[in-house]
């Protein structure tokens, strides 16, 4: 049976607002590793709009065939072939990482895997590497909207290990991994874009942990 090209309406909705932020972060030549590229829509849009960047898509092995359909159609020289990457694996397909982008991944991972994601970054990010994390977050244990509360219930009904993460807990994991919070940007649809940078120093974020 021929594989149909996957499609995410959420990616279509958020790709331009995200780009407006990340173009100021990924502002110099580098290879950006996208953790959890999903359909590949973000990879195509961002690589096309940021020609100075080499974009490295990654995801679980079973997601790669559908993603390749987007990448093959885009025919962009600055998108590298997608790689299989599971944050729970002790070995990642890289030794060093210059920059990271990930969207709508932390709430579908178990909390243990969120920890492994940051642990993996801590040993691979070069000094001053930027890390952009997009998605919904709770603050001080509270939902930021009724729609996020409904979304969280839906997530947990489908997978009890998933769920919208608390900003403070995520920021602490990042800090423990040598990342300093640079900005926390409000995005459409009650999402946020957290921007970190690898400093290797225990610099606490502004918000209480």
N, C-alpha and C positions, 0 to 999 in steps of 0.2 A: 504494500500500500504506500502511495506517495505521501511523504510528510508535508503537511501544510505549514506555511510560515506562521509562527505564533504572533500574537498581537496583544499588547497591553494598553488599554485606554488610559490607565494612570500614567504610563510613561509619556504618552502623547500630551497629557494635560500638564505634566510638571517639567517637561524637558526644557522649555524656554525659561521659566522662572529659575530653575537650577543653574542653567547656563549663565544667566545674568550675574550670579554670585561666583561660580567657580572660575569664570574667565579672569577674575581678579586674583584668584589664588594660584591657579595653574598658568602663570603669566610668563614663564620662561621655558625653554626646551627641556623636556624631561619625559620619562616613561611613566604614565599613570596606570597603576594596576587597579582595575575595577573588580571588586570582590562581589560576586553574585550578579553577573551581567544580565541574567534572565533571558529575555527575548533577543537582546542585542540592540534594541532601539536607542537606548541612551548612548551606547558605544558609537553607533553610526552618527547620531546627531552631534555629539560633542567632538568627535574626531573631525567631522566636516567643518565645524565652527572654530576649532582650535588647531589649525594646520601645523603649528610649531610643536605640538604634543604627539608623542607616540602613545597610542591607547592600547592597553593590554587587557582584553576581556577574559574573565574567568567565571567558572561556575561548576556545579556538580556535573559529572560525566554525562548523565542522561539529558541535561539541558543543552549540550553543545550542538547536536544536529540541527535543532530548530534555530538556534542562534546563528549558525553558519549560513543559513538561507538569507538572513538580513545582511550579513557581512559580505557575502558573495554578490548580492544585488548592489550594495553600496560601492564596491570597488574602490575603496579608499586606501591609498598607499601608507597612511599613518595608522592603520589599524592592524595590529599583529594577529596572527592566528589564535583563536581562543584556546585556553588551557584549562584542564581539569584541576580544580582546587577545592578541597574540603578543609575548612578551618580546623576540623578535629584531627586531621592527619599530622603526624609529627614532622613529615617532610612536605614542604611546599615546593612548587616548581620554580623556585628562585632563591637566591642567596641574599640579595639586597633589593630594596624597593626605594624608589625616589619619591613617589607620591601615591596616594590612595584615594579612591572614590568608592563609596558604596551607598546604595539607595534601597530603602525598604527591606533591609535584611535582618537587623537586630531583633525585630519583633517576631520574625518567623524562625529564628534560631532558638534553641533552648538557652537558658541563662548560662549553663556550663559552656556551651559553644561560644557565647558572647565573650566569656572569659578567655577561651582559647583563641578567639579572633584577636583580641588585644595582646595576648601573650605572643602570638605569631608575629604581630607587628613589632613588638618590643625588641625582638632579636634580628629583625630584617630591615627596618627603616634606617636610612642614612640620617645623619644629623641635619636638622632643619627641614626634614621632609614634611610636607603638608598632608593632612588627612581630613577628608570631607565626608561627613556621615549625614545622610538625609533620611527623614522619616518622622513618625509621630513619637512624642515623648510625654511622660507625665512629669509634673513638677511638685515636689514636696508630697508625693504620693497621691496627687489629685489629677484627674483628667482635665485637659484644657478645653474640652467641648463635649457635648452630648454625643456627637457623632463618633468621637474617639472612644467614648465609653461603650457604645454599641459595637464598634469595630473590635474592641478588646474582648468583649463577650463572644463575638463570632470566632475570633482567633482561638480562644480557649476551648470553645465547643468542638472545633476541628482538631486541635492539638493542645492538650493541657500544658505542655511545656513551653508553648509560645505565649506571646502577650506584649503589650506596649511596655517599654522599659522606663524606669525612673531616670530622669536626667542625672540626678545626683549620684546614683549608683554607676551609671555609665561613665560619668566624669571621673569618679574615683578609680575605676578600672583603667581609664586612659592615663590618669596621673601616675598610677602605679607602674604603668608601662613606659613612662618617660615622656608622655605627651602633655603639652600645655594647651589649655583652651584659649584660642585666639578670639573666637566670635561665636555667637549663638543667634542665628538669623531666623526671624519669623518668615514662614513661607505660606503660600496659599493652602487651603484645605486643612488648616490646623496642623501643619507639619513644621518641622524645624530643619535647619542645616547647621550642624555643629562643625566648626573648623578648629582643628588641632594642629600643633606643630611639634615635631620631635625635638625635645631639648635635652632630655636625659637628666633634667633637674626636677626636684620635687616642688614645683610651683603650683600651689593650690588655685583652682578656678575661683572666680569672684563669688559664685553662688556657694552657699554652705553645703558641705558634703555630709 
